[in-house]
């Protein structure tokens, strides 16, 4: 029962933080982001396609890490 209470408290704090962020963005005239579910669905499709056709021994994250050095 204690874990459920802690989880609810964490969710509550996350909602408050999100509300504060939105308020601050509004006060600073920052454009509020709108998430497009279709865009994320397309990103997931592309990711699956890339992973299916991946031919290199190294994983993509390792190549990205090495390219940044």
PDB file of N, CA, C and O in Angstrom:
ATOM      1  N   UNK A   1       0.830  -1.199   0.000  1.00  0.00           N
ATOM      2  CA  UNK A   1       0.000   0.000   0.000  1.00  0.00           C
ATOM      3  C   UNK A   1       0.869   1.255   0.000  1.00  0.00           C
ATOM      4  O   UNK A   1       0.517   2.262  -0.614  1.00  0.00           O
ATOM      5  N   UNK A   2       1.994   1.189   0.685  1.00  0.00           N
ATOM      6  CA  UNK A   2       2.873   2.354   0.769  1.00  0.00           C
ATOM      7  C   UNK A   2       3.432   2.714  -0.607  1.00  0.00           C
ATOM      8  O   UNK A   2       3.569   3.895  -0.926  1.00  0.00           O
ATOM      9  N   UNK A   3       3.759   1.705  -1.428  1.00  0.00           N
ATOM     10  CA  UNK A   3       4.279   1.974  -2.768  1.00  0.00           C
ATOM     11  C   UNK A   3       3.262   2.703  -3.622  1.00  0.00           C
ATOM     12  O   UNK A   3       3.619   3.600  -4.386  1.00  0.00           O
ATOM     13  N   UNK A   4       1.993   2.325  -3.501  1.00  0.00           N
ATOM     14  CA  UNK A   4       0.937   2.989  -4.262  1.00  0.00           C
ATOM     15  C   UNK A   4       0.814   4.450  -3.836  1.00  0.00           C
ATOM     16  O   UNK A   4       0.599   5.327  -4.672  1.00  0.00           O
ATOM     17  N   UNK A   5       0.949   4.707  -2.552  1.00  0.00           N
ATOM     18  CA  UNK A   5       0.884   6.069  -2.052  1.00  0.00           C
ATOM     19  C   UNK A   5       2.055   6.891  -2.571  1.00  0.00           C
ATOM     20  O   UNK A   5       1.889   8.045  -2.965  1.00  0.00           O
ATOM     21  N   UNK A   6       3.239   6.289  -2.569  1.00  0.00           N
ATOM     22  CA  UNK A   6       4.419   6.986  -3.086  1.00  0.00           C
ATOM     23  C   UNK A   6       4.267   7.274  -4.581  1.00  0.00           C
ATOM     24  O   UNK A   6       4.617   8.355  -5.053  1.00  0.00           O
ATOM     25  N   UNK A   7       3.742   6.296  -5.314  1.00  0.00           N
ATOM     26  CA  UNK A   7       3.540   6.476  -6.749  1.00  0.00           C
ATOM     27  C   UNK A   7       2.547   7.604  -7.013  1.00  0.00           C
ATOM     28  O   UNK A   7       2.772   8.436  -7.892  1.00  0.00           O
ATOM     29  N   UNK A   8       1.461   7.634  -6.266  1.00  0.00           N
ATOM     30  CA  UNK A   8       0.470   8.702  -6.434  1.00  0.00           C
ATOM     31  C   UNK A   8       1.078  10.061  -6.108  1.00  0.00           C
ATOM     32  O   UNK A   8       0.791  11.046  -6.787  1.00  0.00           O
ATOM     33  N   UNK A   9       1.912  10.121  -5.077  1.00  0.00           N
ATOM     34  CA  UNK A   9       2.565  11.379  -4.714  1.00  0.00           C
ATOM     35  C   UNK A   9       3.498  11.834  -5.825  1.00  0.00           C
ATOM     36  O   UNK A   9       3.558  13.022  -6.140  1.00  0.00           O
ATOM     37  N   UNK A  10       4.228  10.894  -6.421  1.00  0.00           N
ATOM     38  CA  UNK A  10       5.131  11.239  -7.520  1.00  0.00           C
ATOM     39  C   UNK A  10       4.349  11.739  -8.735  1.00  0.00           C
ATOM     40  O   UNK A  10       4.754  12.706  -9.380  1.00  0.00           O
ATOM     41  N   UNK A  11       3.241  11.089  -9.043  1.00  0.00           N
ATOM     42  CA  UNK A  11       2.410  11.521 -10.168  1.00  0.00           C
ATOM     43  C   UNK A  11       1.867  12.918  -9.917  1.00  0.00           C
ATOM     44  O   UNK A  11       1.807  13.744 -10.828  1.00  0.00           O
ATOM     45  N   UNK A  12       1.469  13.178  -8.670  1.00  0.00           N
ATOM     46  CA  UNK A  12       0.947  14.490  -8.307  1.00  0.00           C
ATOM     47  C   UNK A  12       2.023  15.567  -8.485  1.00  0.00           C
ATOM     48  O   UNK A  12       1.750  16.637  -9.030  1.00  0.00           O
ATOM     49  N   UNK A  13       3.245  15.281  -8.024  1.00  0.00           N
ATOM     50  CA  UNK A  13       4.343  16.237  -8.178  1.00  0.00           C
ATOM     51  C   UNK A  13       4.660  16.469  -9.655  1.00  0.00           C
ATOM     52  O   UNK A  13       4.973  17.591 -10.052  1.00  0.00           O
ATOM     53  N   UNK A  14       4.580  15.416 -10.470  1.00  0.00           N
ATOM     54  CA  UNK A  14       4.836  15.552 -11.909  1.00  0.00           C
ATOM     55  C   UNK A  14       3.777  16.445 -12.554  1.00  0.00           C
ATOM     56  O   UNK A  14       4.100  17.274 -13.405  1.00  0.00           O
ATOM     57  N   UNK A  15       2.520  16.281 -12.155  1.00  0.00           N
ATOM     58  CA  UNK A  15       1.450  17.125 -12.702  1.00  0.00           C
ATOM     59  C   UNK A  15       1.670  18.589 -12.313  1.00  0.00           C
ATOM     60  O   UNK A  15       1.487  19.493 -13.127  1.00  0.00           O
ATOM     61  N   UNK A  16       2.063  18.806 -11.060  1.00  0.00           N
ATOM     62  CA  UNK A  16       2.321  20.175 -10.596  1.00  0.00           C
ATOM     63  C   UNK A  16       3.481  20.783 -11.388  1.00  0.00           C
ATOM     64  O   UNK A  16       3.397  21.931 -11.824  1.00  0.00           O
ATOM     65  N   UNK A  17       4.562  20.020 -11.575  1.00  0.00           N
ATOM     66  CA  UNK A  17       5.712  20.516 -12.332  1.00  0.00           C
ATOM     67  C   UNK A  17       5.304  20.852 -13.762  1.00  0.00           C
ATOM     68  O   UNK A  17       5.730  21.870 -14.308  1.00  0.00           O
ATOM     69  N   UNK A  18       4.491  20.010 -14.364  1.00  0.00           N
ATOM     70  CA  UNK A  18       4.021  20.261 -15.726  1.00  0.00           C
ATOM     71  C   UNK A  18       3.178  21.536 -15.771  1.00  0.00           C
ATOM     72  O   UNK A  18       3.333  22.359 -16.673  1.00  0.00           O
ATOM     73  N   UNK A  19       2.289  21.691 -14.798  1.00  0.00           N
ATOM     74  CA  UNK A  19       1.459  22.896 -14.746  1.00  0.00           C
ATOM     75  C   UNK A  19       2.314  24.147 -14.576  1.00  0.00           C
ATOM     76  O   UNK A  19       2.056  25.170 -15.210  1.00  0.00           O
ATOM     77  N   UNK A  20       3.325  24.068 -13.725  1.00  0.00           N
ATOM     78  CA  UNK A  20       4.218  25.212 -13.515  1.00  0.00           C
ATOM     79  C   UNK A  20       4.984  25.547 -14.797  1.00  0.00           C
ATOM     80  O   UNK A  20       5.165  26.717 -15.131  1.00  0.00           O
ATOM     81  N   UNK A  21       5.429  24.515 -15.507  1.00  0.00           N
ATOM     82  CA  UNK A  21       6.140  24.730 -16.767  1.00  0.00           C
ATOM     83  C   UNK A  21       5.240  25.447 -17.769  1.00  0.00           C
ATOM     84  O   UNK A  21       5.673  26.398 -18.420  1.00  0.00           O
ATOM     85  N   UNK A  22       4.006  25.005 -17.895  1.00  0.00           N
ATOM     86  CA  UNK A  22       3.078  25.614 -18.839  1.00  0.00           C
ATOM     87  C   UNK A  22       2.798  27.066 -18.448  1.00  0.00           C
ATOM     88  O   UNK A  22       2.705  27.936 -19.314  1.00  0.00           O
ATOM     89  N   UNK A  23       2.665  27.323 -17.163  1.00  0.00           N
ATOM     90  CA  UNK A  23       2.427  28.678 -16.686  1.00  0.00           C
ATOM     91  C   UNK A  23       3.612  29.582 -17.014  1.00  0.00           C
ATOM     92  O   UNK A  23       3.431  30.703 -17.488  1.00  0.00           O
ATOM     93  N   UNK A  24       4.818  29.095 -16.761  1.00  0.00           N
ATOM     94  CA  UNK A  24       6.009  29.889 -17.043  1.00  0.00           C
ATOM     95  C   UNK A  24       6.150  30.155 -18.538  1.00  0.00           C
ATOM     96  O   UNK A  24       6.505  31.264 -18.938  1.00  0.00           O
ATOM     97  N   UNK A  25       5.877  29.158 -19.361  1.00  0.00           N
ATOM     98  CA  UNK A  25       5.950  29.352 -20.810  1.00  0.00           C
ATOM     99  C   UNK A  25       4.946  30.408 -21.255  1.00  0.00           C
ATOM    100  O   UNK A  25       5.241  31.236 -22.117  1.00  0.00           O
ATOM    101  N   UNK A  26       3.768  30.372 -20.663  1.00  0.00           N
ATOM    102  CA  UNK A  26       2.751  31.369 -20.990  1.00  0.00           C
ATOM    103  C   UNK A  26       3.182  32.764 -20.579  1.00  0.00           C
ATOM    104  O   UNK A  26       2.962  33.725 -21.317  1.00  0.00           O
ATOM    105  N   UNK A  27       3.796  32.885 -19.403  1.00  0.00           N
ATOM    106  CA  UNK A  27       4.250  34.183 -18.919  1.00  0.00           C
ATOM    107  C   UNK A  27       5.376  34.741 -19.778  1.00  0.00           C
ATOM    108  O   UNK A  27       5.492  35.956 -19.941  1.00  0.00           O
ATOM    109  N   UNK A  28       6.204  33.863 -20.327  1.00  0.00           N
ATOM    110  CA  UNK A  28       7.352  34.280 -21.130  1.00  0.00           C
ATOM    111  C   UNK A  28       7.041  34.304 -22.625  1.00  0.00           C
ATOM    112  O   UNK A  28       7.932  34.505 -23.449  1.00  0.00           O
ATOM    113  N   UNK A  29       5.772  34.097 -22.966  1.00  0.00           N
ATOM    114  CA  UNK A  29       5.322  34.066 -24.362  1.00  0.00           C
ATOM    115  C   UNK A  29       6.066  33.019 -25.188  1.00  0.00           C
ATOM    116  O   UNK A  29       6.355  33.245 -26.364  1.00  0.00           O
ATOM    117  N   UNK A  30       6.371  31.900 -24.590  1.00  0.00           N
ATOM    118  CA  UNK A  30       7.008  30.801 -25.294  1.00  0.00           C
ATOM    119  C   UNK A  30       5.905  29.972 -25.946  1.00  0.00           C
ATOM    120  O   UNK A  30       4.890  29.662 -25.321  1.00  0.00           O
ATOM    121  N   UNK A  31       6.122  29.621 -27.205  1.00  0.00           N
ATOM    122  CA  UNK A  31       5.119  28.824 -27.892  1.00  0.00           C
ATOM    123  C   UNK A  31       5.028  27.457 -27.236  1.00  0.00           C
ATOM    124  O   UNK A  31       6.043  26.791 -27.033  1.00  0.00           O
ATOM    125  N   UNK A  32       3.824  27.043 -26.909  1.00  0.00           N
ATOM    126  CA  UNK A  32       3.597  25.764 -26.249  1.00  0.00           C
ATOM    127  C   UNK A  32       3.613  24.659 -27.293  1.00  0.00           C
ATOM    128  O   UNK A  32       2.958  24.752 -28.332  1.00  0.00           O
ATOM    129  N   UNK A  33       4.374  23.611 -26.997  1.00  0.00           N
ATOM    130  CA  UNK A  33       4.503  22.490 -27.927  1.00  0.00           C
ATOM    131  C   UNK A  33       3.216  21.671 -27.945  1.00  0.00           C
ATOM    132  O   UNK A  33       2.570  21.460 -26.918  1.00  0.00           O
ATOM    133  N   UNK A  34       2.875  21.228 -29.120  1.00  0.00           N
ATOM    134  CA  UNK A  34       1.735  20.333 -29.250  1.00  0.00           C
ATOM    135  C   UNK A  34       2.255  19.030 -29.838  1.00  0.00           C
ATOM    136  O   UNK A  34       2.860  19.026 -30.910  1.00  0.00           O
ATOM    137  N   UNK A  35       2.028  17.956 -29.158  1.00  0.00           N
ATOM    138  CA  UNK A  35       2.521  16.657 -29.622  1.00  0.00           C
ATOM    139  C   UNK A  35       1.548  16.079 -30.640  1.00  0.00           C
ATOM    140  O   UNK A  35       0.335  16.058 -30.435  1.00  0.00           O
ATOM    141  N   UNK A  36       2.109  15.621 -31.717  1.00  0.00           N
ATOM    142  CA  UNK A  36       1.323  15.048 -32.795  1.00  0.00           C
ATOM    143  C   UNK A  36       1.453  13.531 -32.733  1.00  0.00           C
ATOM    144  O   UNK A  36       2.522  12.999 -33.032  1.00  0.00           O
ATOM    145  N   UNK A  37       0.393  12.824 -32.352  1.00  0.00           N
ATOM    146  CA  UNK A  37       0.480  11.361 -32.240  1.00  0.00           C
ATOM    147  C   UNK A  37       0.846  10.683 -33.556  1.00  0.00           C
ATOM    148  O   UNK A  37       1.519   9.652 -33.550  1.00  0.00           O
ATOM    149  N   UNK A  38       0.415  11.242 -34.679  1.00  0.00           N
ATOM    150  CA  UNK A  38       0.738  10.652 -35.972  1.00  0.00           C
ATOM    151  C   UNK A  38       2.236  10.772 -36.260  1.00  0.00           C
ATOM    152  O   UNK A  38       2.831   9.864 -36.839  1.00  0.00           O
ATOM    153  N   UNK A  39       2.841  11.883 -35.860  1.00  0.00           N
ATOM    154  CA  UNK A  39       4.279  12.060 -36.075  1.00  0.00           C
ATOM    155  C   UNK A  39       5.046  11.004 -35.283  1.00  0.00           C
ATOM    156  O   UNK A  39       5.988  10.405 -35.802  1.00  0.00           O
ATOM    157  N   UNK A  40       4.650  10.772 -34.034  1.00  0.00           N
ATOM    158  CA  UNK A  40       5.338   9.762 -33.221  1.00  0.00           C
ATOM    159  C   UNK A  40       5.125   8.365 -33.782  1.00  0.00           C
ATOM    160  O   UNK A  40       6.027   7.529 -33.716  1.00  0.00           O
ATOM    161  N   UNK A  41       3.951   8.101 -34.331  1.00  0.00           N
ATOM    162  CA  UNK A  41       3.696   6.798 -34.949  1.00  0.00           C
ATOM    163  C   UNK A  41       4.627   6.598 -36.145  1.00  0.00           C
ATOM    164  O   UNK A  41       5.146   5.503 -36.359  1.00  0.00           O
ATOM    165  N   UNK A  42       4.836   7.668 -36.923  1.00  0.00           N
ATOM    166  CA  UNK A  42       5.748   7.579 -38.067  1.00  0.00           C
ATOM    167  C   UNK A  42       7.187   7.361 -37.611  1.00  0.00           C
ATOM    168  O   UNK A  42       7.923   6.590 -38.227  1.00  0.00           O
ATOM    169  N   UNK A  43       7.588   8.029 -36.547  1.00  0.00           N
ATOM    170  CA  UNK A  43       8.941   7.840 -36.024  1.00  0.00           C
ATOM    171  C   UNK A  43       9.145   6.391 -35.599  1.00  0.00           C
ATOM    172  O   UNK A  43      10.193   5.804 -35.868  1.00  0.00           O
ATOM    173  N   UNK A  44       8.157   5.818 -34.942  1.00  0.00           N
ATOM    174  CA  UNK A  44       8.251   4.415 -34.515  1.00  0.00           C
ATOM    175  C   UNK A  44       8.357   3.479 -35.722  1.00  0.00           C
ATOM    176  O   UNK A  44       9.141   2.530 -35.704  1.00  0.00           O
ATOM    177  N   UNK A  45       7.570   3.744 -36.767  1.00  0.00           N
ATOM    178  CA  UNK A  45       7.629   2.916 -37.977  1.00  0.00           C
ATOM    179  C   UNK A  45       9.005   2.970 -38.610  1.00  0.00           C
ATOM    180  O   UNK A  45       9.569   1.949 -39.002  1.00  0.00           O
ATOM    181  N   UNK A  46       9.538   4.186 -38.701  1.00  0.00           N
ATOM    182  CA  UNK A  46      10.863   4.351 -39.298  1.00  0.00           C
ATOM    183  C   UNK A  46      11.916   3.629 -38.465  1.00  0.00           C
ATOM    184  O   UNK A  46      12.804   2.975 -39.013  1.00  0.00           O
ATOM    185  N   UNK A  47      11.821   3.747 -37.143  1.00  0.00           N
ATOM    186  CA  UNK A  47      12.759   3.056 -36.259  1.00  0.00           C
ATOM    187  C   UNK A  47      12.716   1.547 -36.433  1.00  0.00           C
ATOM    188  O   UNK A  47      13.758   0.892 -36.458  1.00  0.00           O
ATOM    189  N   UNK A  48      11.517   0.994 -36.553  1.00  0.00           N
ATOM    190  CA  UNK A  48      11.390  -0.455 -36.768  1.00  0.00           C
ATOM    191  C   UNK A  48      12.007  -0.868 -38.099  1.00  0.00           C
ATOM    192  O   UNK A  48      12.687  -1.891 -38.184  1.00  0.00           O
ATOM    193  N   UNK A  49      11.769  -0.073 -39.132  1.00  0.00           N
ATOM    194  CA  UNK A  49      12.322  -0.366 -40.458  1.00  0.00           C
ATOM    195  C   UNK A  49      13.846  -0.327 -40.432  1.00  0.00           C
ATOM    196  O   UNK A  49      14.504  -1.207 -40.987  1.00  0.00           O
ATOM    197  N   UNK A  50      14.398   0.681 -39.796  1.00  0.00           N
ATOM    198  CA  UNK A  50      15.859   0.783 -39.693  1.00  0.00           C
ATOM    199  C   UNK A  50      16.424  -0.413 -38.945  1.00  0.00           C
ATOM    200  O   UNK A  50      17.421  -0.996 -39.370  1.00  0.00           O
ATOM    201  N   UNK A  51      15.795  -0.783 -37.833  1.00  0.00           N
ATOM    202  CA  UNK A  51      16.330  -1.899 -37.039  1.00  0.00           C
ATOM    203  C   UNK A  51      16.259  -3.225 -37.802  1.00  0.00           C
ATOM    204  O   UNK A  51      17.130  -4.078 -37.634  1.00  0.00           O
ATOM    205  N   UNK A  52      15.234  -3.405 -38.634  1.00  0.00           N
ATOM    206  CA  UNK A  52      15.134  -4.634 -39.422  1.00  0.00           C
ATOM    207  C   UNK A  52      16.220  -4.723 -40.485  1.00  0.00           C
ATOM    208  O   UNK A  52      16.719  -5.808 -40.784  1.00  0.00           O
ATOM    209  N   UNK A  53      16.586  -3.570 -41.057  1.00  0.00           N
ATOM    210  CA  UNK A  53      17.540  -3.560 -42.162  1.00  0.00           C
ATOM    211  C   UNK A  53      18.965  -3.253 -41.720  1.00  0.00           C
ATOM    212  O   UNK A  53      19.842  -3.067 -42.562  1.00  0.00           O
ATOM    213  N   UNK A  54      19.209  -3.197 -40.421  1.00  0.00           N
ATOM    214  CA  UNK A  54      20.532  -2.865 -39.903  1.00  0.00           C
ATOM    215  C   UNK A  54      21.514  -3.975 -40.236  1.00  0.00           C
ATOM    216  O   UNK A  54      21.276  -5.131 -39.884  1.00  0.00           O
ATOM    217  N   UNK A  55      22.626  -3.648 -40.915  1.00  0.00           N
ATOM    218  CA  UNK A  55      23.584  -4.652 -41.379  1.00  0.00           C
ATOM    219  C   UNK A  55      24.921  -4.618 -40.633  1.00  0.00           C
ATOM    220  O   UNK A  55      25.698  -5.567 -40.740  1.00  0.00           O
ATOM    221  N   UNK A  56      25.206  -3.567 -39.890  1.00  0.00           N
ATOM    222  CA  UNK A  56      26.492  -3.421 -39.231  1.00  0.00           C
ATOM    223  C   UNK A  56      26.555  -4.214 -37.933  1.00  0.00           C
ATOM    224  O   UNK A  56      25.526  -4.508 -37.324  1.00  0.00           O
ATOM    225  N   UNK A  57      27.772  -4.557 -37.516  1.00  0.00           N
ATOM    226  CA  UNK A  57      27.959  -5.282 -36.254  1.00  0.00           C
ATOM    227  C   UNK A  57      27.698  -4.374 -35.051  1.00  0.00           C
ATOM    228  O   UNK A  57      27.132  -4.799 -34.044  1.00  0.00           O
ATOM    229  N   UNK A  58      28.127  -3.107 -35.181  1.00  0.00           N
ATOM    230  CA  UNK A  58      27.963  -2.175 -34.067  1.00  0.00           C
ATOM    231  C   UNK A  58      26.529  -1.669 -34.003  1.00  0.00           C
ATOM    232  O   UNK A  58      25.899  -1.446 -35.037  1.00  0.00           O
ATOM    233  N   UNK A  59      26.014  -1.488 -32.797  1.00  0.00           N
ATOM    234  CA  UNK A  59      24.683  -0.895 -32.679  1.00  0.00           C
ATOM    235  C   UNK A  59      24.738   0.599 -33.033  1.00  0.00           C
ATOM    236  O   UNK A  59      25.795   1.227 -32.967  1.00  0.00           O
ATOM    237  N   UNK A  60      23.611   1.135 -33.399  1.00  0.00           N
ATOM    238  CA  UNK A  60      23.556   2.532 -33.838  1.00  0.00           C
ATOM    239  C   UNK A  60      24.038   3.488 -32.766  1.00  0.00           C
ATOM    240  O   UNK A  60      24.719   4.466 -33.077  1.00  0.00           O
ATOM    241  N   UNK A  61      23.701   3.230 -31.507  1.00  0.00           N
ATOM    242  CA  UNK A  61      24.097   4.148 -30.431  1.00  0.00           C
ATOM    243  C   UNK A  61      25.616   4.243 -30.331  1.00  0.00           C
ATOM    244  O   UNK A  61      26.161   5.300 -30.013  1.00  0.00           O
ATOM    245  N   UNK A  62      26.299   3.120 -30.607  1.00  0.00           N
ATOM    246  CA  UNK A  62      27.756   3.118 -30.528  1.00  0.00           C
ATOM    247  C   UNK A  62      28.358   3.954 -31.668  1.00  0.00           C
ATOM    248  O   UNK A  62      29.326   4.686 -31.461  1.00  0.00           O
ATOM    249  N   UNK A  63      27.785   3.841 -32.861  1.00  0.00           N
ATOM    250  CA  UNK A  63      28.258   4.643 -33.992  1.00  0.00           C
ATOM    251  C   UNK A  63      28.057   6.136 -33.734  1.00  0.00           C
ATOM    252  O   UNK A  63      28.929   6.948 -34.041  1.00  0.00           O
ATOM    253  N   UNK A  64      26.910   6.487 -33.172  1.00  0.00           N
ATOM    254  CA  UNK A  64      26.638   7.889 -32.864  1.00  0.00           C
ATOM    255  C   UNK A  64      27.628   8.392 -31.820  1.00  0.00           C
ATOM    256  O   UNK A  64      28.165   9.494 -31.939  1.00  0.00           O
ATOM    257  N   UNK A  65      27.864   7.577 -30.798  1.00  0.00           N
ATOM    258  CA  UNK A  65      28.806   7.968 -29.745  1.00  0.00           C
ATOM    259  C   UNK A  65      30.196   8.193 -30.304  1.00  0.00           C
ATOM    260  O   UNK A  65      30.860   9.170 -29.957  1.00  0.00           O
ATOM    261  N   UNK A  66      30.642   7.290 -31.171  1.00  0.00           N
ATOM    262  CA  UNK A  66      31.982   7.421 -31.760  1.00  0.00           C
ATOM    263  C   UNK A  66      32.081   8.599 -32.718  1.00  0.00           C
ATOM    264  O   UNK A  66      33.140   9.218 -32.831  1.00  0.00           O
ATOM    265  N   UNK A  67      31.002   8.912 -33.401  1.00  0.00           N
ATOM    266  CA  UNK A  67      31.043  10.024 -34.347  1.00  0.00           C
ATOM    267  C   UNK A  67      31.117  11.371 -33.635  1.00  0.00           C
ATOM    268  O   UNK A  67      31.571  12.357 -34.215  1.00  0.00           O
ATOM    269  N   UNK A  68      30.673  11.414 -32.386  1.00  0.00           N
ATOM    270  CA  UNK A  68      30.722  12.657 -31.614  1.00  0.00           C
ATOM    271  C   UNK A  68      32.103  12.942 -31.072  1.00  0.00           C
ATOM    272  O   UNK A  68      32.386  14.073 -30.678  1.00  0.00           O
ATOM    273  N   UNK A  69      32.972  11.942 -31.042  1.00  0.00           N
ATOM    274  CA  UNK A  69      34.314  12.126 -30.484  1.00  0.00           C
ATOM    275  C   UNK A  69      35.223  12.851 -31.412  1.00  0.00           C
ATOM    276  O   UNK A  69      36.387  13.082 -31.082  1.00  0.00           O
TER     277      UNK A  69
END
